[in-house]
């Protein structure tokens, strides 16, 4: 089975070898990406199905993303960036550079394969096919994947604008899960994510959309909710997730809401929610930051 070529450039040898082995088992040809200049030349001459690049270092994934987008536009193959920092700022920087996805190191090679497969499936399907395709789900939690949520969010924002209703995107991050991954491995994280996903679905109201957002992160789209009306829902969410994961301090939560002058598309809503989450993390564990024009910080007790 030949599913096409993946250019792979992870600076850490052990990660690169494990990822290459998993991709080959899934039927992909793997070609090493050694440096930014050679990678860019190879993509322009014979575009691969996808690229997996270190965001920094010799492969200069952030720069390569920008240059591929500038050269190929909509014909550019999807790029997944991997980075040892794994923070919200890095993910935002990666998405702004044109990356389709971003993974924190160390990552599970099987998760990498799943993300590559999802990106390629979505790229190959036309809009009409995508409309009838089952929404992509995260295997650990059963919730919508990040790709599925992006699609749903665009639909929800259009609906909210047409009906002149408020809408919110809330992103939840558990630093305890990140620490758990380093102590007990990816399987333990997946089990905890399944518990968190179940807790999130308990809080979600009819019409809300819950999803897996990233490593140790979940998200929920709140229909017909502006910032202050959402506070009781967010506080309940914070308490349920703190109890589920057993954290003393509780998760950090960031949320953004429309209508807002800063938000005109679903990408803007994602960016503002991510920035709110970054602010919550800077303020300290267990902090919630919600924004709708002005910011609002709280620490549920």
Secondary structure, 3 states (H helix, E strand, C coil): CCCCEEEEECCCHHHHHHHHHHHHHCCCEEEECCCHHHHHHHHHHCCCCEEEEECCHHHCHHHHHHHHHHHHHHHCCEEEEEECCCCHHHHHHHHHHCCCEEEECCCCHHHHHHHHHHHHHHHHCCHHHHHHCCCCECCCCCCECHHHHHHHHHHHHHHHHHHCCCEEEEEEECHHHHHHHHHHCHHHHHHHHHHHHHHHHHHCCCCCEEEEEECCEEEEEEECCCHHHHHHHHHHHHHHHHHHHCCCCCCEEEEEEECCCCCCCHHHHHHHHHHHHHHHHHHCCCCEEEECCCEEEECCC
